[in-house]
Amino acid sequence: MFEGFDIGKMSEMMSQMQDKAKEIQEQAKHVHFSAKAGGGLVEITANGAGEVIDLNIDNSLLEDKESLQILLISAMNDVTKMIEENKKSQAMGMMGGMNPFANK
């Protein structure tokens, strides 16, 4: 059933994956994602690690708390989705080409 399975290769691959994951996490801090809401009245920028690094709010919203809250939530949700999609994409890329059952 597990013909050709090499536990040594599997251990080596897991170590490589952990190293690659650390590298990707560090690189993520240098990738920026921006989302706008309300036609650009609110703009939020976050890095790939999920840290908000910039927030711009149009002055016209400062008197309308409810609209400001709605637009902030919308922009934050959009930028969070971008970050998650990027993480998924990088995880799939990291897994590409790794086959613990390959005979070599």
C-alpha positions in Angstrom: 0.0 0.0 0.0 2.8 2.4 0.9 5.3 1.1 -1.7 7.9 3.7 -2.4 7.2 5.7 0.7 10.3 7.0 2.3 9.9 8.4 5.8 13.3 10.1 5.6 12.3 12.0 2.5 9.0 13.0 4.2 10.9 14.4 7.2 13.2 16.3 5.0 10.3 17.7 3.0 8.5 18.8 6.2 11.7 20.7 7.3 11.9 22.4 3.9 8.2 23.3 4.1 8.7 24.9 7.6 11.7 26.9 6.4 9.7 28.0 3.3 6.8 29.0 5.5 9.0 31.2 7.7 10.4 32.8 4.6 7.0 33.5 3.1 5.8 35.0 6.4 8.8 37.4 6.4 8.2 38.4 2.8 4.5 39.0 3.5 5.4 42.0 5.6 6.7 43.7 2.4 3.6 43.1 0.3 0.9 45.7 0.6 -2.8 45.4 -0.2 -5.2 48.4 -0.4 -9.0 48.5 -0.4 -11.3 51.4 -1.0 -14.9 51.9 0.1 -17.4 54.6 -0.7 -15.8 55.6 -4.0 -12.5 56.2 -2.2 -13.8 58.0 0.8 -12.1 55.4 3.0 -9.0 53.6 2.0 -7.1 51.0 4.1 -3.7 49.5 3.4 -2.4 46.4 5.1 0.6 44.2 4.6 0.5 40.5 3.8 0.9 39.7 7.5 -2.5 41.3 8.2 -1.1 44.4 9.9 -2.9 47.7 9.0 -0.2 50.1 7.9 -2.3 53.0 6.6 -5.8 54.4 6.8 -7.2 57.4 4.9 -10.6 58.9 5.7 -12.2 61.7 3.7 -13.0 64.7 5.9 -16.6 64.6 4.8 -17.2 61.4 6.7 -16.1 62.9 10.0 -19.6 64.2 10.7 -21.3 61.0 9.7 -20.3 58.3 12.2 -22.7 55.6 10.8 -21.5 55.9 7.2 -17.9 56.0 8.4 -18.4 52.8 10.3 -20.0 51.0 7.4 -17.3 52.1 5.0 -14.5 51.1 7.4 -16.0 47.7 7.9 -16.4 47.2 4.1 -12.8 48.3 3.4 -11.4 46.1 6.2 -13.3 43.1 5.0 -12.1 43.6 1.5 -8.4 44.0 2.4 -8.7 40.9 4.7 -10.0 38.9 1.8 -7.1 40.0 -0.3 -4.6 38.9 2.4 -6.3 35.5 2.8 -6.3 34.9 -0.9 -2.7 35.7 -1.1 -1.9 33.4 1.8 -3.8 30.5 0.1 -2.0 31.2 -3.2 1.4 31.1 -1.5 0.5 27.9 0.4 -0.5 26.2 -2.8 2.7 27.4 -4.5 4.7 26.1 -1.6 3.1 22.6 -1.9 3.7 22.5 -5.6 6.1 19.9 -6.7 6.4 18.1 -3.4 5.4 14.4 -3.6 6.5 12.3 -0.6 5.5 9.1 -2.6 7.8 9.7 -5.6 10.4 7.1 -6.3 13.9 8.5 -6.7 
